Amino acid sequence: MTEAPLFPFENFPVRLEQKAENRICWFKDDYDLQKHLIRYRLDKRTIKIDYRDGEPVSPRKRNKRSVEQTPKPKSNRSSGTVQKRKSSVDTN
């Protein structure tokens, strides 16, 4: 009996194995994997994640101080309360 390969699909290099439910899922990238983990609230202690090329490519850490942050503009709108119009504006 031959064992099936870990990655039978060429376009899905990320593999998730849920040991408790005996379920295997494949994903096209790490972003989709993270969405799945968040959506179903999976505990990382009960799952096993494999990557066909080894470890996932982590996004580059940005230097937060390299971009100067500008203050947010203040809103010129009212606070949401209804204000009555002046009687001098109303025509009789």
Secondary structure as the mmCIF struct_conf table of DSSP 4:
data_model
#
loop_
_struct_conf.conf_type_id
_struct_conf.id
_struct_conf.beg_label_comp_id
_struct_conf.beg_label_asym_id
_struct_conf.beg_label_seq_id
_struct_conf.end_label_comp_id
_struct_conf.end_label_asym_id
_struct_conf.end_label_seq_id
HELX_LH_PP_P HELX_LH_PP_P1 THR A 2 PRO A 5
BEND BEND1 LEU A 6 LEU A 6
TURN_TY1_P TURN_TY1_P1 GLU A 10 ASN A 11
STRN STRN1 VAL A 14 GLN A 18
TURN_TY1_P TURN_TY1_P2 LYS A 19 ASN A 22
STRN STRN2 ARG A 23 PHE A 27
BEND BEND2 LYS A 28 ASP A 29
HELX_RH_AL_P HELX_RH_AL_P1 ASP A 30 ARG A 39
TURN_TY1_P TURN_TY1_P3 TYR A 40 ARG A 41
TURN_TY1_P TURN_TY1_P4 LYS A 44 ARG A 45
BEND BEND3 THR A 46 THR A 46
STRN STRN3 ILE A 47 TYR A 51
TURN_TY1_P TURN_TY1_P5 ARG A 52 ASP A 53
BEND BEND4 GLY A 54 GLU A 55
HELX_LH_PP_P HELX_LH_PP_P2 SER A 58 ARG A 62
HELX_RH_3T_P HELX_RH_3T_P1 LYS A 64 SER A 66
BEND BEND5 VAL A 67 VAL A 67
HELX_LH_PP_P HELX_LH_PP_P3 GLU A 68 SER A 75
BEND BEND6 ARG A 77 ARG A 77
BEND BEND7 GLY A 80 GLY A 80
HELX_LH_PP_P HELX_LH_PP_P4 LYS A 84 LYS A 86
TURN_TY1_P TURN_TY1_P6 SER A 87 VAL A 89
BEND BEND8 ASP A 90 ASP A 90
#
